[in-house]
Amino acid sequence: DTEVTQTPKHLVMGMTNKKSLKCEQHMGHRAMYWYKQKAKKPPELMFVYSYEKLSINESVPSRFSPECPNSSLLNLHLHALQPEDSALYLCASSQGYRGANEKLFFGSGTQLSVL
Amino acid sequence: EDKVVQSPLSLVVHEGDTVTLNCSYEVTNFRSLLWYKQEKKAPTFLFMLTSSGIEKKSGRLSSILDKKELFSILNITATQTGDSAIYLCAYGGATNKLIFGTGTLLAVQP
């Protein structure tokens, strides 16, 4: 199994809603990542978990709250989002965490629209 | 500020053509350069380059890194419509995270 699975594939939410994005991998990887990708832009790193501990937070607003319940799961809790937060949210995993020297496996993403 | 610049931004070719995609970078403390292919949503890994002058190949795709001139190229020979995608170059440097370029949109027409 070489897949990173993300749910839901699409999500539409209002600015007062609370929702969660989920990501799962069964490759035994010990690092997991959240990226945000706006249309026609490259992916931008949001968070990195290494061995289930948050190791990088790229100054992301607190309305995004990551959680890593175990080594296979990564969640992104969303609350009071703004329309400019509409984007494709990509989850990725890697075998370990050597930062830039890791091969990342990406999920298919959640396309989020905030109304 | 570290940055990655890809060119061209977009490219249209016909099946069977050979294409060369460029990635140049301005970085501190270079560690690696990676190429990804993004078709619909999920970027898929193509190559990771850490040493200058050593070509990596996978089928019709190949890539090479020039650490002196700070660039990498991705070659695709005998292109097929299935090669149509965004090709992303990403560099890993002093900040210990991947910095992606804006990508090259490749369209292969039958």
Boltz contact constraints between the chains, C-beta under 6 A:
constraints:
  - contact:
      token1: [A, 42]
      token2: [B, 100]
      max_distance: 6.0
  - contact:
      token1: [A, 42]
      token2: [B, 102]
      max_distance: 6.0
  - contact:
      token1: [A, 43]
      token2: [B, 100]
      max_distance: 6.0
  - contact:
      token1: [A, 45]
      token2: [B, 97]
      max_distance: 6.0
  - contact:
      token1: [A, 99]
      token2: [B, 96]
      max_distance: 6.0
  - contact:
      token1: [A, 100]
      token2: [B, 31]
      max_distance: 6.0
  - contact:
      token1: [A, 100]
      token2: [B, 32]
      max_distance: 6.0
  - contact:
      token1: [A, 100]
      token2: [B, 92]
      max_distance: 6.0
  - contact:
      token1: [A, 100]
      token2: [B, 96]
      max_distance: 6.0
  - contact:
      token1: [A, 100]
      token2: [B, 98]
      max_distance: 6.0
  - contact:
      token1: [A, 101]
      token2: [B, 31]
      max_distance: 6.0
  - contact:
      token1: [A, 101]
      token2: [B, 32]
      max_distance: 6.0
  - contact:
      token1: [A, 103]
      token2: [B, 45]
      max_distance: 6.0
  - contact:
      token1: [A, 103]
      token2: [B, 48]
      max_distance: 6.0
  - contact:
      token1: [A, 106]
      token2: [B, 42]
      max_distance: 6.0
  - contact:
      token1: [A, 106]
      token2: [B, 43]
      max_distance: 6.0
  - contact:
      token1: [A, 107]
      token2: [B, 42]
      max_distance: 6.0
  - contact:
      token1: [A, 108]
      token2: [B, 41]
      max_distance: 6.0
  - contact:
      token1: [A, 108]
      token2: [B, 42]
      max_distance: 6.0
  - contact:
      token1: [A, 109]
      token2: [B, 41]
      max_distance: 6.0
